[in-house]
Amino acid sequence: MPKEVDAITRLYDLILWLIPKIDKFPRSRRFTLGDRIEVLTLEILELLIEAAYTRRKGVLRTANLKLEKLRYLIRLAKDLKAINLKAYATAAKLIDDVGRSIGGWLKYISHEKPQPSV
């Protein structure tokens, strides 16, 4: 179980770091790109929490796919100068950490023996 807690904790830390950055986006980007990034990040958190309770690989795969979309949106924010290069590097590292945690969690679930039904 440590992998799932790790992924949720890492994503939570990313959200705590990211939301104040989004608040500082230029007005022209805050309500379009910033909103998409914020909503997507919160959706990933919801999926990880759901995966912790259901232990379904499909939910984790969906979270991983959304994390990949988040990577591209953050990159777009950097290219549009909504965040600076240093913030982009920090976000990329945090997102990579979450991705590695999800990957480890998926591997853990794949090797887990199914529980018998009662």
C-alpha positions in Angstrom: 0.0 0.0 0.0 2.9 2.5 0.4 2.9 3.2 -3.4 -0.7 4.5 -3.5 -0.2 6.8 -0.5 3.1 8.0 -2.1 1.4 8.9 -5.4 -1.5 10.8 -3.6 0.9 12.6 -1.3 3.1 13.7 -4.2 0.2 14.9 -6.3 -1.2 16.7 -3.3 2.2 18.5 -2.9 2.1 19.3 -6.6 -1.3 20.9 -6.3 -0.2 22.9 -3.3 2.7 24.3 -5.3 0.8 24.7 -8.6 -2.4 26.5 -7.6 -0.6 29.7 -6.4 1.4 29.6 -9.7 -1.9 29.5 -11.6 -3.2 32.4 -9.6 -0.3 34.4 -11.0 -1.0 33.5 -14.7 -1.6 36.5 -16.9 -5.4 37.3 -17.0 -5.5 36.2 -20.7 -4.3 32.7 -19.7 -5.7 32.3 -16.1 -9.3 31.5 -17.1 -8.4 29.2 -20.1 -5.1 27.4 -19.7 -4.9 27.9 -15.9 -8.4 26.6 -15.3 -7.7 23.5 -17.5 -4.5 22.8 -15.6 -6.3 23.2 -12.2 -9.3 21.0 -13.2 -7.1 18.3 -14.7 -4.9 18.1 -11.6 -7.9 17.8 -9.3 -9.3 15.1 -11.5 -6.1 13.2 -11.2 -6.3 13.5 -7.4 -9.9 12.2 -7.5 -8.8 9.2 -9.6 -5.9 8.3 -7.3 -8.2 8.4 -4.3 -10.7 6.2 -6.2 -7.9 3.8 -7.1 -6.8 3.6 -3.5 -10.3 2.3 -2.6 -11.2 0.2 -5.6 -7.7 -1.1 -6.5 -8.6 -1.1 -10.2 -5.8 -0.8 -12.7 -8.1 1.0 -15.2 -8.5 3.9 -12.8 -4.7 4.2 -12.4 -4.2 4.0 -16.2 -6.7 6.8 -16.6 -4.9 8.9 -14.0 -1.6 8.2 -15.8 -3.1 9.4 -19.1 -4.4 12.6 -17.5 -1.0 13.1 -15.9 0.5 13.0 -19.4 -2.0 15.6 -20.6 -1.0 17.7 -17.6 2.7 17.5 -18.7 1.7 19.0 -22.1 -0.4 21.8 -20.6 2.4 22.8 -18.2 4.8 22.8 -21.2 2.3 25.0 -23.1 2.1 27.3 -20.1 5.9 27.7 -20.2 6.0 28.3 -24.0 3.3 30.9 -23.7 5.3 32.5 -20.9 2.6 32.0 -18.3 5.3 30.4 -16.1 9.0 30.9 -16.1 11.6 28.3 -16.9 12.4 27.7 -13.2 8.8 27.0 -12.4 8.5 24.8 -15.4 11.5 22.7 -14.2 10.0 22.4 -10.8 6.6 21.4 -12.2 8.2 18.9 -14.5 10.1 17.3 -11.6 7.0 17.1 -9.4 4.9 15.6 -12.3 7.7 13.1 -13.0 7.7 12.1 -9.3 3.9 11.5 -9.4 4.3 9.5 -12.7 6.9 7.2 -11.2 4.8 6.7 -8.1 1.8 5.8 -10.3 4.0 3.4 -12.3 5.2 1.7 -9.2 1.6 1.4 -7.9 0.5 -0.2 -11.2 3.3 -2.6 -11.0 2.4 -3.5 -7.4 -1.2 -4.1 -8.3 -0.2 -6.2 -11.3 1.8 -8.6 -9.1 -0.8 -8.7 -6.3 -2.8 -11.9 -6.0 -6.5 -11.4 -6.4 -8.6 -11.5 -3.2 -11.2 -14.4 -3.0 -14.8 -13.2 -3.1 -16.8 -13.8 0.0 
